């Protein structure tokens, strides 16, 4: 987690934001909204070596779009060049998904501070504002 936290800090310092959509734009990563059949909510594909992040239209304009975008951005930043390995190994699949989740959670923590000028009071604050997983009802 420390390594991922350092990567998130480096990215946010370089691009002066923790907004995953703005970071993707600055990295020239194409983002496409499309309709998936329930799951996944996001997916990263590569065309000619360039990442394209695809997000489900169902989460557009909802808090969930931020966490999912951060997760997919985590794949492109942390796991660049591992596409073949990712699809051929079940063990790697779980580890890479966990890393992308950790990247997004760390990014959303910094985005909360950026948007609210304060630390979140709890994980629930992040979940409500940016669609982090876990149902608190």
N, C-alpha and C positions, 0 to 999 in steps of 0.2 A: 504493500500500500504506500510506503514511503516513496518508492520510485515513481509511482503513478502520481502522487501528490506533487512531486518535484516537476514532473512533465506538465501537469496542469498549471502550476505556477509559471513555468517558462512560457507556455503558450499564452496565458493571460497577460503576462508582462509584455510579450512581443507584440500582441495585437491590441492591447489596452482595453480589453473587454473579456468577460466570461460568457457572453451570449454566444451559444453554439452556432446560431444562424449567421451571425456577423463573422465569426471565426472561419466558418466554411466559405463564406463569400471572399474573405481576404486570402484564403488558401486556394481560391479558384476551384472549389469543389462544387460541382453541379448538384442541386437539390431538386428532386422531382416529387410531386404529389401524385399519388395514384390510388387505386382502389384495390385493397387486398381482401381476401376472403377471411375475415376475422383476424388471423395472425399470419405473419408477423406484423407488428406495427411499424417496423422500419427494417431496411435491408440495404446493405452496401454492395454494389456490383462494380466491376471494373470494365471499362471500355478503352482498349488501347493503352492500358496501364494507368488510366485516369479514373479515380474513384467517382462514382455517382451514388449519392445517398437518396434512397427512395423511402418516402414516408407515406403512411396510410392517410388518405383524405379524411378518414373518420376522426383523426386526432387534430386536424388543422384547427387553429383558433381555440384550442383547449390547453390547459396546463401541461397535459401529457406530451405535447409536441416538444417541449424543452428537454425533458429527460430522455426521450427516445432519440432526439437529434444529438444530444450529448453522448449517448451510448454509441450511435453510429459514427460520430466524429472520433470517439475513442478508438473504434476499430481502425479507422484510417490513419490515425496518428501513432497508436501504439503497435499496430500489427501490420504495418506496411510491408508488402511483399510476402505475407504468409497465407495468401488466399488458397493456394493448393494444399498446404499443410492443414489449414483450418477445415477444409471440406473433407479431408481424408482421415481425420483422427477424432474419434469420439472424446478421448481424454483432452485433447487440445481444445475441442469445441467448448467444453465446460470451463476450462481455464480462461480461454479468450473471452467468453461471455462475461465471466466474473470480472476480468480486467476492464472490459468496456463499461460495465456497471459502476465499478469503482471510479473510473475516470469521470463518468457522468455525475455521480454523487458529489465528487470533489469540485467539479465545475459548477454544479448547481449551488453549492455552498458559497462559492465566490460570487456567483451571479446574484444570490440573495443579498449579499453585502453591497454589491454594486447598485442594485435596484432599491434597497431600503436603508442604506447608510447605517446598518447595524447587523450584528450577528443574528442568525436565527435563534429563537428561544428553544426550539426542539426540532427533531427530525420531522415532526408533524407539520411545522411551518414550511419546510422544504417540499414535503409531499403535497400539501395543498397548493402551493404557488407554482410548482414546476412538475407535478405529476410523477413524483418518485413512487416506486411500487410500495404496496402495503395498504391494506384497507383498515382505516382506524374507526370505522363505524361500529 
